[in-house]
Amino acid sequence: INAVEAADIILIVGTSLQVYPAAGLYMYASLDTPIYIIDPKDVPVRDSRITHIKDVATKGMETFKNLIKSAD
C-alpha cells in the first residue's frame, strides 16, 4: 500500500483486476496518479485514471513505453 501511495505511475500487467486483495491495490494511488493496465481481457473497473492497454504483456509493454515517451 505504501509503495502505491508514493508512486508516480502505476503499471499493472497480466490481471483483469478480479483477484483480491491485489486487485484493490490501485485504489490507494493518489487521484492524480495515472494507472496503466496491460491485459488482453476486459477490465471491469471504471476509473478515469486507468488507461487499459488491451493486449498481451509483450506487445502491451511496447505500447506502454511509447505512451510514456510521448507524455514527456
N, CA, C and O atoms as a Tripos MOL2 file, in Angstrom:
@<TRIPOS>MOLECULE
protein
  288   287    72     0     0
PROTEIN
NO_CHARGES

@<TRIPOS>ATOM
      1 N           0.8370   -1.1990    0.0000 N.3       1 ILE1
      2 CA          0.0000    0.0000    0.0000 C.3       1 ILE1
      3 C           0.8750    1.2550    0.0000 C.2       1 ILE1
      4 O           0.5940    2.2100   -0.7250 O.2       1 ILE1
      5 N           1.9300    1.2530    0.8070 N.am      2 ASN2
      6 CA          2.8110    2.4260    0.8720 C.3       2 ASN2
      7 C           3.4570    2.7200   -0.4760 C.2       2 ASN2
      8 O           3.5740    3.8810   -0.8690 O.2       2 ASN2
      9 N           3.8740    1.6840   -1.1790 N.am      3 ALA3
     10 CA          4.5020    1.8690   -2.4950 C.3       3 ALA3
     11 C           3.5070    2.4520   -3.4900 C.2       3 ALA3
     12 O           3.8690    3.3240   -4.2800 O.2       3 ALA3
     13 N           2.2800    1.9940   -3.4670 N.am      4 VAL4
     14 CA          1.2540    2.5090   -4.3790 C.3       4 VAL4
     15 C           0.9390    3.9600   -4.0410 C.2       4 VAL4
     16 O           0.8000    4.7870   -4.9420 O.2       4 VAL4
     17 N           0.8260    4.2740   -2.7710 N.am      5 GLU5
     18 CA          0.5430    5.6520   -2.3620 C.3       5 GLU5
     19 C           1.6340    6.6150   -2.7940 C.2       5 GLU5
     20 O           1.3500    7.7750   -3.0920 O.2       5 GLU5
     21 N           2.8770    6.1560   -2.8340 N.am      6 ALA6
     22 CA          4.0050    7.0120   -3.1850 C.3       6 ALA6
     23 C           4.3410    7.0230   -4.6750 C.2       6 ALA6
     24 O           5.1810    7.8130   -5.1070 O.2       6 ALA6
     25 N           3.7090    6.1750   -5.4560 N.am      7 ALA7
     26 CA          4.0630    6.0040   -6.8680 C.3       7 ALA7
     27 C           3.6670    7.2020   -7.7250 C.2       7 ALA7
     28 O           2.6580    7.8620   -7.4790 O.2       7 ALA7
     29 N           4.4950    7.4650   -8.7430 N.am      8 ASP8
     30 CA          4.1770    8.4880   -9.7450 C.3       8 ASP8
     31 C           3.3160    7.9190  -10.8630 C.2       8 ASP8
     32 O           2.5040    8.6280  -11.4560 O.2       8 ASP8
     33 N           3.5010    6.6330  -11.1460 N.am      9 ILE9
     34 CA          2.7530    5.9040  -12.1740 C.3       9 ILE9
     35 C           2.5160    4.4980  -11.6400 C.2       9 ILE9
     36 O           3.3770    3.9230  -10.9740 O.2       9 ILE9
     37 N           1.3470    3.9520  -11.9350 N.am     10 ILE10
     38 CA          1.0500    2.5640  -11.5830 C.3      10 ILE10
     39 C           0.9590    1.7710  -12.8830 C.2      10 ILE10
     40 O           0.2600    2.1760  -13.8120 O.2      10 ILE10
     41 N           1.6550    0.6580  -12.9490 N.am     11 LEU11
     42 CA          1.5990   -0.2390  -14.1020 C.3      11 LEU11
     43 C           1.1940   -1.6140  -13.6030 C.2      11 LEU11
     44 O           1.8820   -2.2150  -12.7770 O.2      11 LEU11
     45 N           0.0780   -2.1060  -14.1060 N.am     12 ILE12
     46 CA         -0.4380   -3.4150  -13.7330 C.3      12 ILE12
     47 C          -0.4270   -4.2810  -14.9850 C.2      12 ILE12
     48 O          -1.0120   -3.9160  -16.0050 O.2      12 ILE12
     49 N           0.2370   -5.4220  -14.9070 N.am     13 VAL13
     50 CA          0.3870   -6.2770  -16.0860 C.3      13 VAL13
     51 C          -0.1720   -7.6590  -15.8060 C.2      13 VAL13
     52 O           0.1770   -8.2910  -14.8090 O.2      13 VAL13
     53 N          -1.0470   -8.1270  -16.6980 N.am     14 GLY14
     54 CA         -1.4910   -9.5120  -16.6690 C.3      14 GLY14
     55 C          -2.5750   -9.8520  -15.6800 C.2      14 GLY14
     56 O          -2.6660  -10.9940  -15.2310 O.2      14 GLY14
     57 N          -3.3990   -8.8870  -15.3320 N.am     15 THR15
     58 CA         -4.5290   -9.1870  -14.4670 C.3      15 THR15
     59 C          -5.7150   -8.3330  -14.8850 C.2      15 THR15
     60 O          -5.5510   -7.1810  -15.2870 O.2      15 THR15
     61 N          -6.8790   -8.8890  -14.7920 N.am     16 SER16
     62 CA         -8.0890   -8.1360  -15.1250 C.3      16 SER16
     63 C          -8.7340   -7.5730  -13.8630 C.2      16 SER16
     64 O          -9.9220   -7.2480  -13.8670 O.2      16 SER16
     65 N          -7.9670   -7.4560  -12.7910 N.am     17 LEU17
     66 CA         -8.4010   -6.8710  -11.5240 C.3      17 LEU17
     67 C          -9.6020   -7.5890  -10.9170 C.2      17 LEU17
     68 O         -10.5690   -6.9580  -10.4900 O.2      17 LEU17
     69 N          -9.5250   -8.9040  -10.8850 N.am     18 GLN18
     70 CA        -10.6240   -9.6630  -10.3060 C.3      18 GLN18
     71 C         -10.2030  -10.5190   -9.1200 C.2      18 GLN18
     72 O         -11.0580  -11.1490   -8.4970 O.2      18 GLN18
     73 N          -8.9060  -10.5660   -8.7830 N.am     19 VAL19
     74 CA         -8.4320  -11.3790   -7.6680 C.3      19 VAL19
     75 C          -7.9690  -10.4490   -6.5470 C.2      19 VAL19
     76 O          -7.0330   -9.6660   -6.7110 O.2      19 VAL19
     77 N          -8.6400  -10.5560   -5.4210 N.am     20 TYR20
     78 CA         -8.3250   -9.6920   -4.2770 C.3      20 TYR20
     79 C          -7.4760  -10.4460   -3.2720 C.2      20 TYR20
     80 O          -7.5780  -11.6700   -3.1920 O.2      20 TYR20
     81 N          -6.6500   -9.7680   -2.5120 N.am     21 PRO21
     82 CA         -6.6320   -8.3250   -2.2800 C.3      21 PRO21
     83 C          -5.8060   -7.5290   -3.2870 C.2      21 PRO21
     84 O          -5.9170   -6.3040   -3.3240 O.2      21 PRO21
     85 N          -4.9940   -8.1750   -4.0930 N.am     22 ALA22
     86 CA         -4.1250   -7.4430   -5.0160 C.3      22 ALA22
     87 C          -4.9160   -6.5550   -5.9810 C.2      22 ALA22
     88 O          -4.4420   -5.4800   -6.3480 O.2      22 ALA22
     89 N          -6.0860   -6.9760   -6.3880 N.am     23 ALA23
     90 CA         -6.8740   -6.2140   -7.3540 C.3      23 ALA23
     91 C          -7.2750   -4.8380   -6.8370 C.2      23 ALA23
     92 O          -7.5450   -3.9390   -7.6330 O.2      23 ALA23
     93 N          -7.3200   -4.6600   -5.5430 N.am     24 GLY24
     94 CA         -7.7260   -3.3780   -4.9830 C.3      24 GLY24
     95 C          -6.5890   -2.4290   -4.6720 C.2      24 GLY24
     96 O          -6.8300   -1.3010   -4.2430 O.2      24 GLY24
     97 N          -5.3660   -2.8570   -4.8760 N.am     25 LEU25
     98 CA         -4.2300   -2.0030   -4.5120 C.3      25 LEU25
     99 C          -4.2020   -0.6860   -5.2740 C.2      25 LEU25
    100 O          -3.8210    0.3390   -4.7090 O.2      25 LEU25
    101 N          -4.5940   -0.6900   -6.5380 N.am     26 TYR26
    102 CA         -4.5370    0.5380   -7.3360 C.3      26 TYR26
    103 C          -5.3690    1.6540   -6.7050 C.2      26 TYR26
    104 O          -5.0950    2.8330   -6.9310 O.2      26 TYR26
    105 N          -6.3680    1.2960   -5.9250 N.am     27 MET27
    106 CA         -7.2450    2.3020   -5.3100 C.3      27 MET27
    107 C          -6.5120    3.1840   -4.2960 C.2      27 MET27
    108 O          -7.0160    4.2420   -3.9190 O.2      27 MET27
    109 N          -5.3300    2.7580   -3.8550 N.am     28 TYR28
    110 CA         -4.5410    3.5480   -2.9150 C.3      28 TYR28
    111 C          -3.6930    4.6110   -3.5990 C.2      28 TYR28
    112 O          -3.0620    5.4240   -2.9230 O.2      28 TYR28
    113 N          -3.6680    4.6180   -4.9200 N.am     29 ALA29
    114 CA         -2.9200    5.6360   -5.6600 C.3      29 ALA29
    115 C          -3.6190    6.9800   -5.5020 C.2      29 ALA29
    116 O          -4.8410    7.0470   -5.3700 O.2      29 ALA29
    117 N          -2.8340    8.0390   -5.5160 N.am     30 SER30
    118 CA         -3.4390    9.3690   -5.4140 C.3      30 SER30
    119 C          -4.3000    9.6370   -6.6460 C.2      30 SER30
    120 O          -4.1620    8.9750   -7.6750 O.2      30 SER30
    121 N          -5.1750   10.6030   -6.5210 N.am     31 LEU31
    122 CA         -6.1230   10.8780   -7.6010 C.3      31 LEU31
    123 C          -5.4700   11.4070   -8.8680 C.2      31 LEU31
    124 O          -6.0800   11.3690   -9.9370 O.2      31 LEU31
    125 N          -4.2440   11.8990   -8.7690 N.am     32 ASP32
    126 CA         -3.5620   12.3930   -9.9680 C.3      32 ASP32
    127 C          -2.5120   11.4180  -10.4990 C.2      32 ASP32
    128 O          -1.7290   11.7780  -11.3780 O.2      32 ASP32
    129 N          -2.4830   10.2090   -9.9860 N.am     33 THR33
    130 CA         -1.5380    9.1960  -10.4490 C.3      33 THR33
    131 C          -2.1410    8.4100  -11.6160 C.2      33 THR33
    132 O          -3.1910    7.7870  -11.4630 O.2      33 THR33
    133 N          -1.4860    8.4330  -12.7790 N.am     34 PRO34
    134 CA         -2.0050    7.6360  -13.8960 C.3      34 PRO34
    135 C          -1.7910    6.1440  -13.6420 C.2      34 PRO34
    136 O          -0.7730    5.7300  -13.0860 O.2      34 PRO34
    137 N          -2.7660    5.3580  -14.0580 N.am     35 ILE35
    138 CA         -2.7250    3.9100  -13.8700 C.3      35 ILE35
    139 C          -2.8590    3.2620  -15.2400 C.2      35 ILE35
    140 O          -3.7880    3.5560  -15.9920 O.2      35 ILE35
    141 N          -1.9250    2.3820  -15.5500 N.am     36 TYR36
    142 CA         -1.9440    1.6510  -16.8140 C.3      36 TYR36
    143 C          -2.1370    0.1790  -16.5090 C.2      36 TYR36
    144 O          -1.4670   -0.3820  -15.6420 O.2      36 TYR36
    145 N          -3.0600   -0.4430  -17.2300 N.am     37 ILE37
    146 CA         -3.2950   -1.8730  -17.0930 C.3      37 ILE37
    147 C          -3.0570   -2.5160  -18.4430 C.2      37 ILE37
    148 O          -3.6380   -2.1090  -19.4480 O.2      37 ILE37
    149 N          -2.1950   -3.5280  -18.4610 N.am     38 ILE38
    150 CA         -1.9460   -4.2890  -19.6800 C.3      38 ILE38
    151 C          -2.5480   -5.6640  -19.4870 C.2      38 ILE38
    152 O          -2.0600   -6.4550  -18.6790 O.2      38 ILE38
    153 N          -3.6010   -5.9500  -20.2210 N.am     39 ASP39
    154 CA         -4.2660   -7.2480  -20.1540 C.3      39 ASP39
    155 C          -5.1690   -7.3850  -21.3690 C.2      39 ASP39
    156 O          -5.8860   -6.4410  -21.7010 O.2      39 ASP39
    157 N          -5.1580   -8.5290  -22.0420 N.am     40 PRO40
    158 CA         -5.9920   -8.6850  -23.2300 C.3      40 PRO40
    159 C          -7.4870   -8.8050  -22.9120 C.2      40 PRO40
    160 O          -8.3220   -8.6690  -23.8050 O.2      40 PRO40
    161 N          -7.8200   -9.0550  -21.6590 N.am     41 LYS41
    162 CA         -9.2300   -9.2000  -21.2680 C.3      41 LYS41
    163 C          -9.8080   -7.8560  -20.8550 C.2      41 LYS41
    164 O          -9.0770   -6.9170  -20.5390 O.2      41 LYS41
    165 N         -11.1360   -7.7820  -20.8620 N.am     42 ASP42
    166 CA        -11.8040   -6.5800  -20.3830 C.3      42 ASP42
    167 C         -11.5230   -6.3980  -18.8990 C.2      42 ASP42
    168 O         -11.3700   -7.3640  -18.1530 O.2      42 ASP42
    169 N         -11.4610   -5.1560  -18.4970 N.am     43 VAL43
    170 CA        -11.2250   -4.8180  -17.0980 C.3      43 VAL43
    171 C         -12.5180   -4.2050  -16.5580 C.2      43 VAL43
    172 O         -12.9210   -3.1300  -17.0020 O.2      43 VAL43
    173 N         -13.1680   -4.8730  -15.6080 N.am     44 PRO44
    174 CA        -14.4770   -4.4150  -15.1310 C.3      44 PRO44
    175 C         -14.3830   -3.3020  -14.0840 C.2      44 PRO44
    176 O         -15.0460   -3.3630  -13.0480 O.2      44 PRO44
    177 N         -13.5670   -2.2940  -14.3530 N.am     45 VAL45
    178 CA        -13.3670   -1.2070  -13.4090 C.3      45 VAL45
    179 C         -13.5240    0.1070  -14.1510 C.2      45 VAL45
    180 O         -13.0030    0.2740  -15.2530 O.2      45 VAL45
    181 N         -14.2340    1.0250  -13.5510 N.am     46 ARG46
    182 CA        -14.3800    2.3550  -14.1350 C.3      46 ARG46
    183 C         -13.6400    3.3390  -13.2350 C.2      46 ARG46
    184 O         -14.0360    3.5930  -12.0980 O.2      46 ARG46
    185 N         -12.5760    3.8740  -13.7680 N.am     47 ASP47
    186 CA        -11.7620    4.8260  -13.0370 C.3      47 ASP47
    187 C         -11.0780    5.7010  -14.0820 C.2      47 ASP47
    188 O         -10.3710    5.1890  -14.9510 O.2      47 ASP47
    189 N         -11.2780    6.9850  -14.0080 N.am     48 SER48
    190 CA        -10.7480    7.8870  -15.0350 C.3      48 SER48
    191 C          -9.2260    7.8960  -15.1020 C.2      48 SER48
    192 O          -8.6540    8.3380  -16.0980 O.2      48 SER48
    193 N          -8.5640    7.4100  -14.0490 N.am     49 ARG49
    194 CA         -7.0990    7.3590  -14.0450 C.3      49 ARG49
    195 C          -6.5570    6.1980  -14.8620 C.2      49 ARG49
    196 O          -5.3760    6.1900  -15.2090 O.2      49 ARG49
    197 N          -7.3970    5.2170  -15.1770 N.am     50 ILE50
    198 CA         -6.9390    3.9760  -15.8060 C.3      50 ILE50
    199 C          -6.9030    4.0950  -17.3250 C.2      50 ILE50
    200 O          -7.8730    4.5110  -17.9580 O.2      50 ILE50
    201 N          -5.7690    3.7210  -17.8860 N.am     51 THR51
    202 CA         -5.6310    3.5180  -19.3200 C.3      51 THR51
    203 C          -5.4370    2.0200  -19.5130 C.2      51 THR51
    204 O          -4.4520    1.4480  -19.0470 O.2      51 THR51
    205 N          -6.3830    1.3900  -20.2020 N.am     52 HIS52
    206 CA         -6.3180   -0.0540  -20.4260 C.3      52 HIS52
    207 C          -5.6750   -0.3140  -21.7820 C.2      52 HIS52
    208 O          -6.2000    0.0880  -22.8200 O.2      52 HIS52
    209 N          -4.5580   -0.9760  -21.7570 N.am     53 ILE53
    210 CA         -3.8790   -1.4090  -22.9780 C.3      53 ILE53
    211 C          -4.3000   -2.8520  -23.1790 C.2      53 ILE53
    212 O          -3.7900   -3.7600  -22.5220 O.2      53 ILE53
    213 N          -5.2290   -3.0510  -24.0860 N.am     54 LYS54
    214 CA         -5.8430   -4.3670  -24.2700 C.3      54 LYS54
    215 C          -4.9920   -5.2020  -25.2150 C.2      54 LYS54
    216 O          -5.2560   -5.2950  -26.4140 O.2      54 LYS54
    217 N          -3.9550   -5.8120  -24.6260 N.am     55 ASP55
    218 CA         -3.0190   -6.6130  -25.4070 C.3      55 ASP55
    219 C          -2.2800   -7.5540  -24.4710 C.2      55 ASP55
    220 O          -2.3800   -7.4300  -23.2510 O.2      55 ASP55
    221 N          -1.5370   -8.4950  -25.0440 N.am     56 VAL56
    222 CA         -0.6900   -9.3770  -24.2350 C.3      56 VAL56
    223 C           0.4840   -8.5630  -23.7070 C.2      56 VAL56
    224 O           0.7940   -7.4940  -24.2330 O.2      56 VAL56
    225 N           1.1310   -9.0710  -22.6730 N.am     57 ALA57
    226 CA          2.1590   -8.3080  -21.9660 C.3      57 ALA57
    227 C           3.2940   -7.8310  -22.8740 C.2      57 ALA57
    228 O           3.7040   -6.6730  -22.7860 O.2      57 ALA57
    229 N           3.8030   -8.6990  -23.7370 N.am     58 THR58
    230 CA          4.9540   -8.3080  -24.5580 C.3      58 THR58
    231 C           4.6110   -7.1420  -25.4810 C.2      58 THR58
    232 O           5.3800   -6.1840  -25.5720 O.2      58 THR58
    233 N           3.4950   -7.2070  -26.1520 N.am     59 LYS59
    234 CA          3.0920   -6.1230  -27.0490 C.3      59 LYS59
    235 C           2.5980   -4.9150  -26.2590 C.2      59 LYS59
    236 O           2.8500   -3.7710  -26.6370 O.2      59 LYS59
    237 N           1.9030   -5.1760  -25.1730 N.am     60 GLY60
    238 CA          1.3880   -4.0930  -24.3420 C.3      60 GLY60
    239 C           2.4850   -3.2530  -23.7180 C.2      60 GLY60
    240 O           2.3170   -2.0450  -23.5520 O.2      60 GLY60
    241 N           3.6160   -3.8780  -23.3660 N.am     61 MET61
    242 CA          4.7400   -3.1250  -22.8090 C.3      61 MET61
    243 C           5.3230   -2.1660  -23.8390 C.2      61 MET61
    244 O           5.7480   -1.0640  -23.4910 O.2      61 MET61
    245 N           5.3450   -2.5750  -25.0940 N.am     62 GLU62
    246 CA          5.8160   -1.6750  -26.1560 C.3      62 GLU62
    247 C           4.8800   -0.4690  -26.2670 C.2      62 GLU62
    248 O           5.3400    0.6670  -26.3820 O.2      62 GLU62
    249 N           3.5830   -0.7160  -26.2320 N.am     63 THR63
    250 CA          2.6050    0.3740  -26.2780 C.3      63 THR63
    251 C           2.7820    1.2870  -25.0760 C.2      63 THR63
    252 O           2.7610    2.5100  -25.2160 O.2      63 THR63
    253 N           2.9560    0.7020  -23.8900 N.am     64 PHE64
    254 CA          3.1590    1.4850  -22.6690 C.3      64 PHE64
    255 C           4.3970    2.3740  -22.8040 C.2      64 PHE64
    256 O           4.3410    3.5630  -22.4900 O.2      64 PHE64
    257 N           5.5020    1.8130  -23.2650 N.am     65 LYS65
    258 CA          6.7340    2.5940  -23.4220 C.3      65 LYS65
    259 C           6.4950    3.7820  -24.3720 C.2      65 LYS65
    260 O           6.9670    4.8900  -24.1150 O.2      65 LYS65
    261 N           5.7760    3.5460  -25.4460 N.am     66 ASN66
    262 CA          5.5030    4.6190  -26.4030 C.3      66 ASN66
    263 C           4.6070    5.7020  -25.7840 C.2      66 ASN66
    264 O           4.8140    6.8910  -26.0280 O.2      66 ASN66
    265 N           3.6200    5.2930  -24.9910 N.am     67 LEU67
    266 CA          2.7470    6.2540  -24.3250 C.3      67 LEU67
    267 C           3.5270    7.1210  -23.3390 C.2      67 LEU67
    268 O           3.3190    8.3330  -23.2630 O.2      67 LEU67
    269 N           4.4120    6.4960  -22.5980 N.am     68 ILE68
    270 CA          5.2160    7.2210  -21.6090 C.3      68 ILE68
    271 C           6.1690    8.1980  -22.3130 C.2      68 ILE68
    272 O           6.3260    9.3390  -21.8790 O.2      68 ILE68
    273 N           6.7950    7.7450  -23.3890 N.am     69 LYS69
    274 CA          7.7080    8.6210  -24.1390 C.3      69 LYS69
    275 C           6.9850    9.8390  -24.6850 C.2      69 LYS69
    276 O           7.5160   10.9490  -24.6430 O.2      69 LYS69
    277 N           5.7670    9.6390  -25.2030 N.am     70 SER70
    278 CA          5.0260   10.7460  -25.7840 C.3      70 SER70
    279 C           4.4950   11.7130  -24.7180 C.2      70 SER70
    280 O           4.1880   12.8660  -25.0200 O.2      70 SER70
    281 N           4.3900   11.2390  -23.4720 N.am     71 ALA71
    282 CA          3.8960   12.0920  -22.3890 C.3      71 ALA71
    283 C           4.9940   13.0200  -21.8640 C.2      71 ALA71
    284 O           4.6950   14.0250  -21.2200 O.2      71 ALA71
    285 N           6.2480   12.6950  -22.1320 N.am     72 ASP72
    286 CA          7.3640   13.5300  -21.6290 C.3      72 ASP72
    287 C           7.5220   14.8150  -22.3870 C.2      72 ASP72
    288 O           8.4110   15.6090  -22.0790 O.2      72 ASP72
@<TRIPOS>BOND
     1     1     2 1
     2     2     3 1
     3     3     4 2
     4     3     5 am
     5     5     6 1
     6     6     7 1
     7     7     8 2
     8     7     9 am
     9     9    10 1
    10    10    11 1
    11    11    12 2
    12    11    13 am
    13    13    14 1
    14    14    15 1
    15    15    16 2
    16    15    17 am
    17    17    18 1
    18    18    19 1
    19    19    20 2
    20    19    21 am
    21    21    22 1
    22    22    23 1
    23    23    24 2
    24    23    25 am
    25    25    26 1
    26    26    27 1
    27    27    28 2
    28    27    29 am
    29    29    30 1
    30    30    31 1
    31    31    32 2
    32    31    33 am
    33    33    34 1
    34    34    35 1
    35    35    36 2
    36    35    37 am
    37    37    38 1
    38    38    39 1
    39    39    40 2
    40    39    41 am
    41    41    42 1
    42    42    43 1
    43    43    44 2
    44    43    45 am
    45    45    46 1
    46    46    47 1
    47    47    48 2
    48    47    49 am
    49    49    50 1
    50    50    51 1
    51    51    52 2
    52    51    53 am
    53    53    54 1
    54    54    55 1
    55    55    56 2
    56    55    57 am
    57    57    58 1
    58    58    59 1
    59    59    60 2
    60    59    61 am
    61    61    62 1
    62    62    63 1
    63    63    64 2
    64    63    65 am
    65    65    66 1
    66    66    67 1
    67    67    68 2
    68    67    69 am
    69    69    70 1
    70    70    71 1
    71    71    72 2
    72    71    73 am
    73    73    74 1
    74    74    75 1
    75    75    76 2
    76    75    77 am
    77    77    78 1
    78    78    79 1
    79    79    80 2
    80    79    81 am
    81    81    82 1
    82    82    83 1
    83    83    84 2
    84    83    85 am
    85    85    86 1
    86    86    87 1
    87    87    88 2
    88    87    89 am
    89    89    90 1
    90    90    91 1
    91    91    92 2
    92    91    93 am
    93    93    94 1
    94    94    95 1
    95    95    96 2
    96    95    97 am
    97    97    98 1
    98    98    99 1
    99    99   100 2
   100    99   101 am
   101   101   102 1
   102   102   103 1
   103   103   104 2
   104   103   105 am
   105   105   106 1
   106   106   107 1
   107   107   108 2
   108   107   109 am
   109   109   110 1
   110   110   111 1
   111   111   112 2
   112   111   113 am
   113   113   114 1
   114   114   115 1
   115   115   116 2
   116   115   117 am
   117   117   118 1
   118   118   119 1
   119   119   120 2
   120   119   121 am
   121   121   122 1
   122   122   123 1
   123   123   124 2
   124   123   125 am
   125   125   126 1
   126   126   127 1
   127   127   128 2
   128   127   129 am
   129   129   130 1
   130   130   131 1
   131   131   132 2
   132   131   133 am
   133   133   134 1
   134   134   135 1
   135   135   136 2
   136   135   137 am
   137   137   138 1
   138   138   139 1
   139   139   140 2
   140   139   141 am
   141   141   142 1
   142   142   143 1
   143   143   144 2
   144   143   145 am
   145   145   146 1
   146   146   147 1
   147   147   148 2
   148   147   149 am
   149   149   150 1
   150   150   151 1
   151   151   152 2
   152   151   153 am
   153   153   154 1
   154   154   155 1
   155   155   156 2
   156   155   157 am
   157   157   158 1
   158   158   159 1
   159   159   160 2
   160   159   161 am
   161   161   162 1
   162   162   163 1
   163   163   164 2
   164   163   165 am
   165   165   166 1
   166   166   167 1
   167   167   168 2
   168   167   169 am
   169   169   170 1
   170   170   171 1
   171   171   172 2
   172   171   173 am
   173   173   174 1
   174   174   175 1
   175   175   176 2
   176   175   177 am
   177   177   178 1
   178   178   179 1
   179   179   180 2
   180   179   181 am
   181   181   182 1
   182   182   183 1
   183   183   184 2
   184   183   185 am
   185   185   186 1
   186   186   187 1
   187   187   188 2
   188   187   189 am
   189   189   190 1
   190   190   191 1
   191   191   192 2
   192   191   193 am
   193   193   194 1
   194   194   195 1
   195   195   196 2
   196   195   197 am
   197   197   198 1
   198   198   199 1
   199   199   200 2
   200   199   201 am
   201   201   202 1
   202   202   203 1
   203   203   204 2
   204   203   205 am
   205   205   206 1
   206   206   207 1
   207   207   208 2
   208   207   209 am
   209   209   210 1
   210   210   211 1
   211   211   212 2
   212   211   213 am
   213   213   214 1
   214   214   215 1
   215   215   216 2
   216   215   217 am
   217   217   218 1
   218   218   219 1
   219   219   220 2
   220   219   221 am
   221   221   222 1
   222   222   223 1
   223   223   224 2
   224   223   225 am
   225   225   226 1
   226   226   227 1
   227   227   228 2
   228   227   229 am
   229   229   230 1
   230   230   231 1
   231   231   232 2
   232   231   233 am
   233   233   234 1
   234   234   235 1
   235   235   236 2
   236   235   237 am
   237   237   238 1
   238   238   239 1
   239   239   240 2
   240   239   241 am
   241   241   242 1
   242   242   243 1
   243   243   244 2
   244   243   245 am
   245   245   246 1
   246   246   247 1
   247   247   248 2
   248   247   249 am
   249   249   250 1
   250   250   251 1
   251   251   252 2
   252   251   253 am
   253   253   254 1
   254   254   255 1
   255   255   256 2
   256   255   257 am
   257   257   258 1
   258   258   259 1
   259   259   260 2
   260   259   261 am
   261   261   262 1
   262   262   263 1
   263   263   264 2
   264   263   265 am
   265   265   266 1
   266   266   267 1
   267   267   268 2
   268   267   269 am
   269   269   270 1
   270   270   271 1
   271   271   272 2
   272   271   273 am
   273   273   274 1
   274   274   275 1
   275   275   276 2
   276   275   277 am
   277   277   278 1
   278   278   279 1
   279   279   280 2
   280   279   281 am
   281   281   282 1
   282   282   283 1
   283   283   284 2
   284   283   285 am
   285   285   286 1
   286   286   287 1
   287   287   288 2
@<TRIPOS>SUBSTRUCTURE
     1 ILE1         2 RESIDUE 1 A ILE
     2 ASN2         6 RESIDUE 1 A ASN
     3 ALA3        10 RESIDUE 1 A ALA
     4 VAL4        14 RESIDUE 1 A VAL
     5 GLU5        18 RESIDUE 1 A GLU
     6 ALA6        22 RESIDUE 1 A ALA
     7 ALA7        26 RESIDUE 1 A ALA
     8 ASP8        30 RESIDUE 1 A ASP
     9 ILE9        34 RESIDUE 1 A ILE
    10 ILE10       38 RESIDUE 1 A ILE
    11 LEU11       42 RESIDUE 1 A LEU
    12 ILE12       46 RESIDUE 1 A ILE
    13 VAL13       50 RESIDUE 1 A VAL
    14 GLY14       54 RESIDUE 1 A GLY
    15 THR15       58 RESIDUE 1 A THR
    16 SER16       62 RESIDUE 1 A SER
    17 LEU17       66 RESIDUE 1 A LEU
    18 GLN18       70 RESIDUE 1 A GLN
    19 VAL19       74 RESIDUE 1 A VAL
    20 TYR20       78 RESIDUE 1 A TYR
    21 PRO21       82 RESIDUE 1 A PRO
    22 ALA22       86 RESIDUE 1 A ALA
    23 ALA23       90 RESIDUE 1 A ALA
    24 GLY24       94 RESIDUE 1 A GLY
    25 LEU25       98 RESIDUE 1 A LEU
    26 TYR26      102 RESIDUE 1 A TYR
    27 MET27      106 RESIDUE 1 A MET
    28 TYR28      110 RESIDUE 1 A TYR
    29 ALA29      114 RESIDUE 1 A ALA
    30 SER30      118 RESIDUE 1 A SER
    31 LEU31      122 RESIDUE 1 A LEU
    32 ASP32      126 RESIDUE 1 A ASP
    33 THR33      130 RESIDUE 1 A THR
    34 PRO34      134 RESIDUE 1 A PRO
    35 ILE35      138 RESIDUE 1 A ILE
    36 TYR36      142 RESIDUE 1 A TYR
    37 ILE37      146 RESIDUE 1 A ILE
    38 ILE38      150 RESIDUE 1 A ILE
    39 ASP39      154 RESIDUE 1 A ASP
    40 PRO40      158 RESIDUE 1 A PRO
    41 LYS41      162 RESIDUE 1 A LYS
    42 ASP42      166 RESIDUE 1 A ASP
    43 VAL43      170 RESIDUE 1 A VAL
    44 PRO44      174 RESIDUE 1 A PRO
    45 VAL45      178 RESIDUE 1 A VAL
    46 ARG46      182 RESIDUE 1 A ARG
    47 ASP47      186 RESIDUE 1 A ASP
    48 SER48      190 RESIDUE 1 A SER
    49 ARG49      194 RESIDUE 1 A ARG
    50 ILE50      198 RESIDUE 1 A ILE
    51 THR51      202 RESIDUE 1 A THR
    52 HIS52      206 RESIDUE 1 A HIS
    53 ILE53      210 RESIDUE 1 A ILE
    54 LYS54      214 RESIDUE 1 A LYS
    55 ASP55      218 RESIDUE 1 A ASP
    56 VAL56      222 RESIDUE 1 A VAL
    57 ALA57      226 RESIDUE 1 A ALA
    58 THR58      230 RESIDUE 1 A THR
    59 LYS59      234 RESIDUE 1 A LYS
    60 GLY60      238 RESIDUE 1 A GLY
    61 MET61      242 RESIDUE 1 A MET
    62 GLU62      246 RESIDUE 1 A GLU
    63 THR63      250 RESIDUE 1 A THR
    64 PHE64      254 RESIDUE 1 A PHE
    65 LYS65      258 RESIDUE 1 A LYS
    66 ASN66      262 RESIDUE 1 A ASN
    67 LEU67      266 RESIDUE 1 A LEU
    68 ILE68      270 RESIDUE 1 A ILE
    69 LYS69      274 RESIDUE 1 A LYS
    70 SER70      278 RESIDUE 1 A SER
    71 ALA71      282 RESIDUE 1 A ALA
    72 ASP72      286 RESIDUE 1 A ASP
